[in-house]
Amino acid sequence: MTNQLSLDEPQLMREVDAIARVEPIKQLLDVACRVTRTGFACVARVTAERWIAGAVLDEIELGVAPGGEIQIDATLCDGVRRNNKLVVIDDVSQDTTFCDHPTLVQMGIQCYISVPIVLPDGTFFGTLCALDRAPNRLSSPEVLGMFTLFADLIAQHLDSHLQLERSQLALLSERETADLREEFIAVLGHDLRNPLAAIQMSAVELTEDEYGAEVNEIGGVIRECTERMNALIADVLDLARGRLGGGIGIKAVEHEDLAGRLMHVIDEIKIAHPERDIRGDVRLDAPVRVDVSRLSQLISNLVGNAITHGDPGGDVWTRVFLEEEQFVVEVANRGEAIPDEVAAQLFLPFRRNTLAEDQDGLGLGLYIASEIARGHGGTLELEQGGGEIRFVFRMPVGGAEG
């Protein structure tokens, strides 16, 4: 038999409560009392220090209720636990071993049976007891067989219930841990921005002509680093917003010059990457409700992904157009086909294309782009073939809520 581990109070109370919640136990107690003609039966959680009633059927007003306790050394169940053997008495007054037992005498008990409940893994859990104030032949093979069977059935039901409860508690704990982790990330991201802004302002000041070329160069390096850190912090905050349940916030409105705004985003990327051939084609002949700031971020993330992972000598194309009542953004580049196992995880956070593991970044760009697409009521999908990799964002025209 497995040694019983020491339990903390909450765990012990959960196990006592489990006895009361397993409905078949009540039915088994009723059958046990009817068949043996005893007036009291119970299932108790028994440890080296405690005897606690979990389920009780009391027709002789013994005064023991569910959750009630009896001093462990005053019970016969303590011996059942230590020896892992049942105890049965047909007539206490004629039993040389137990006729003077204080608890039996005090309660006026004349017949008694207690059978160990042992879980499938060998752990002693407690006892199934029945008793009455009148003598009764409980030691018959039929009664002993029935109580042993009932104890096994109770052990099986309790084990299933407790395993399910442990799984639910573990899942709850994982969710709480994930929530705390993501809340911490969000708070940390906000708190980092203040000192980073101070560093950035100092870096800008160091680029003034009065400090000379060497200091200007240092200031430029610091400024570039702070801009990159700001971008990383922004990604982390978007991750936290996306994972904390509300998703990335979208404020969709119609823009008179949406095409111009999006071309400006593409032109900015061209300036930042003069070594690449980045092209844009934006054609919109009807108004579209979008969050232009978030849509610009989506395009920037997709183009950045194409630059990082695509063929270094190939074009990067961005096309924005309307097609059959849908607003469509396509970002395409030449590149090696992405394996299916990698493609299946592209839109998960902290995932990178394993074809380019040496690249910097947190692996949040495509995840954030997909969350922006979802926030607009649209989809972001990967399409590839013929040596071309294409990410396509589609949403119903006017589908995004403000």
ZIJOLIN-V212896 format. One line per field, one symbol per residue. ss: DSSP state (a for helix, b for strand, c for the rest). burial: + if it has 24 or more other ideal C-beta (glycine too) atoms within 12 Angstrom, else -. Layout:
BEGIN
ss=???
burial=???
END
This chain:
BEGIN
ss=cbccccccaaaaaaaaaaaaacaaaaaaaaaaaaaacccbbbbbbbccccbbbbbbbbccccccccccbccaaaccaaaaaaacccbbbccaaacccccccaaaaaacccbbbbbbbbccccbbbbbbbbbbccccccccaaaaaaaaaaaaaaaaaaaaaaaaaaaaaaaaaaaaaaaaaaaaaaaaaaaaaaaaaaaaaaaaaaccaaaaaaaaaaaaaaaaaaaaaaaaaaaaaaaaaaacccccccccbbcccaaaaaaaaaaaaaaacccccbbbbbccccccbbcaaaaaaaaaaaaaaaaaaccccccbbbbbbbbccbbbbbbbbbcccccaaaaccccccccccaaaccccccccaaaaaaaaaaacccbbbbbbbccbbbbbbbbbcccccc
burial=---+-------+-+++-+++-+--++-++++++-++-++++++++++--+++++++++-+-+-+-+--++-+--+++++++--+-+++++-+--+--+--+-++--+-+++++++++++---+++++++++++-++-+----++-+++-++-+++++++-++-------------------+--++--+------+--++--+--++-----------+--++--+--++++++++++++++++--++-+-+-----++-+++-++--+------+-+-+-+-+---+++++++++++++++++++++++----++++++++---++++++++++--+---+---++-+-+++-------++++++++++++++++++++++-+---++++++++-+-++--
END
